[in-house]
Each structure stands twice: as structure tokens, then as C-alpha cells.
Amino acid sequence: MRKTFVVAAMLAASPLAFAGNNNVGCGVGTIIFDHQSGVAPQVLAVTTNGTFGNQTFGISSGTLGCSRDGVVANPVRVSMFVGSNMDQLARNMSAGHGQSLNALADLIGIKNHEKVAFFQLTQRHFAQIVPTAHITAKQMVTNLSAVMSSTPEFAPYARNV
């Protein structure tokens, strides 16, 4: 019996293991367990969200911490992309344009009409995003997210990084 419960809990949470800082999505469970860390609060939050089926309501109504205009994003893909393209991304960011930077914008979900402003943002804040030549991909992603979070136009996209 215990083995079945553990496997069920792992299967229920496994798609969320790659979701980044918010592994549980939005909904009542997310609100109830807000700012709690660890496996237990995450499993309880996702179980609450799933049991009550409130994410659909939250997304359609823009409540419960959900956004009606949200983007389905996979921050792991962003981190993997940054890790594989750091040198080229750094060059593109410093120049304010380029193929790798455009691909990153696509992964983050930046709308086409906002890309030029995003490219300018990364160029303007390049020293914050890439403060040293020995930066890790995780640090670069964290710095980019911080810069985006502090800019009203791009703050909604920061959760996709």
C-alpha cells in the first residue's frame, strides 16, 4: 500500500519537477501554501489544485494567482538553451540583436512587437546580466529574470525565465 502511494505521488508531481520556482502552477493550493518550500508543501499544493480543479477556473477568470494571458513556458528549456549558447547570447546581448537572442526571446514567449525593446533591455543591462566572463548559465538566467522583473513591460515574462 505504501509503495502504491509513493509511486502515485511521484507520478502526480513528476511533470512539475521541471517547472522552475513555481512547481505547482496556480490555484487555491498555490495560494494556501504560498512561500513554503520543500516537497511536502509542493505535493499538497498541487494535490489541492488538482483535486478541486480550480486551475481551469483561475485561468479563465484571471484569479487564484492565475493569469488569463499567461504563456505555457518551460523554464528548464530556457536554462538549457542559455547553457548551450552562453557565449553567443552574451555577444548578442551586448550588441542588442542576434539569432541566439531572438531564439531566447521566442523561448521566453516575448511577442514579436516587443522583441526590439527586449533586445534593447538586454543590451542596456548587459553588465547586470553578464557581470563576469566566468558566469554560469544559472546565474545568467537569474540575472536576466531579475532585470526583466524590474521592468514593468517585461515583468510578466520573467516567470518564463
C-alpha positions in Angstrom: 0.0 0.0 0.0 2.7 2.4 1.0 4.6 1.7 -2.3 1.5 2.5 -4.3 1.1 5.8 -2.5 4.7 6.8 -3.1 4.5 5.9 -6.8 1.2 7.8 -7.2 2.7 10.9 -5.5 5.7 10.7 -7.7 3.7 10.3 -10.9 1.4 13.2 -9.9 4.3 15.5 -9.2 6.7 14.4 -11.9 5.6 16.7 -14.7 6.1 19.6 -12.3 9.6 18.7 -11.3 10.9 20.7 -14.2 8.7 23.7 -13.8 11.1 26.0 -12.0 10.4 28.1 -8.9 6.6 27.5 -9.1 6.3 23.8 -9.5 2.6 23.7 -8.7 1.0 26.2 -11.1 -1.7 28.4 -9.9 -4.9 27.8 -7.9 -6.1 27.6 -4.3 -3.3 25.2 -3.3 -0.7 27.6 -4.6 -2.3 30.4 -2.5 -2.6 28.3 0.6 1.0 27.0 0.5 2.5 30.3 -0.8 6.1 30.8 0.1 6.5 27.4 1.6 9.3 25.3 0.3 10.1 21.6 0.3 8.5 18.5 -1.2 5.5 18.3 1.2 4.1 21.8 0.6 4.5 21.4 -3.1 2.8 18.0 -3.2 0.0 19.3 -1.0 -0.4 22.5 -3.2 -0.5 20.5 -6.5 -2.9 18.0 -5.0 -5.2 20.7 -3.8 -5.1 22.4 -7.2 -5.8 19.1 -8.9 -8.4 17.8 -6.5 -10.5 20.9 -6.7 -9.9 21.5 -10.4 -9.6 25.2 -9.7 -6.8 26.0 -12.1 -9.2 26.0 -15.1 -11.4 28.4 -13.2 -8.4 30.5 -12.2 -7.0 30.7 -15.7 -10.4 31.6 -17.3 -11.2 34.2 -14.6 -7.7 35.5 -14.0 -8.0 34.7 -10.3 -6.3 32.4 -7.8 -2.8 33.6 -8.9 -3.5 32.6 -12.5 -3.2 34.8 -15.5 -5.6 34.9 -18.4 -2.9 35.9 -20.8 -0.3 33.6 -19.3 2.2 31.7 -21.5 2.8 28.0 -21.2 6.5 28.0 -20.6 9.2 25.6 -19.7 12.0 27.4 -17.7 14.1 24.3 -18.0 14.3 24.7 -21.8 15.3 28.3 -21.2 18.1 27.3 -18.8 19.3 24.5 -21.2 19.3 26.9 -24.1 21.2 29.5 -22.2 23.7 26.9 -21.0 24.3 25.7 -24.6 24.5 29.2 -26.1 26.1 31.4 -23.4 28.9 32.8 -25.5 26.7 33.6 -28.5 23.9 35.0 -26.2 26.4 37.3 -24.4 27.6 38.6 -27.8 24.1 39.1 -29.0 23.0 40.8 -25.7 26.0 43.2 -25.8 25.1 44.0 -29.5 21.4 44.3 -28.8 20.4 41.8 -31.6 21.2 38.4 -33.0 19.9 35.0 -33.8 20.5 33.4 -30.3 18.9 36.4 -28.6 15.9 36.1 -30.9 15.6 32.4 -30.1 15.8 33.1 -26.4 13.0 35.7 -26.8 10.9 33.1 -28.5 11.5 30.5 -25.7 10.5 33.1 -23.1 7.4 34.0 -25.1 8.2 37.6 -26.0 5.7 38.9 -28.5 7.2 39.8 -31.9 6.2 43.5 -31.5 8.1 43.6 -28.1 11.3 41.9 -29.3 13.2 45.1 -30.2 12.5 46.5 -26.7 13.6 43.2 -25.2 16.9 43.2 -27.2 17.5 46.8 -26.1 16.8 45.9 -22.5 19.4 43.1 -22.6 21.9 45.4 -24.2 21.2 48.3 -21.7 21.5 45.9 -18.7 24.3 43.7 -20.1 26.6 44.4 -17.2 24.0 43.2 -14.8 23.0 40.1 -16.8 26.6 39.1 -17.6 28.8 40.7 -14.9 31.8 38.5 -15.5 33.2 36.2 -18.2 33.0 33.3 -15.7 29.3 33.4 -15.1 27.3 30.2 -15.0 24.1 29.6 -17.1 22.1 29.6 -13.9 23.5 32.9 -12.8 22.8 34.4 -16.2 19.2 33.2 -16.2 18.7 34.5 -12.6 20.2 37.9 -13.6 18.1 38.1 -16.7 15.0 37.3 -14.7 15.8 40.0 -12.1 16.3 42.6 -14.9 13.1 41.6 -16.5 11.2 41.6 -13.2 12.3 45.2 -12.5 10.9 46.4 -15.9 7.1 46.7 -15.9 6.9 45.9 -19.6 8.8 42.6 -19.2 7.9 41.6 -15.6 5.1 39.3 -16.8 7.6 37.4 -18.9 10.1 37.0 -16.1 8.3 33.9 -14.7 9.1 32.2 -18.0 12.8 32.5 -17.5 
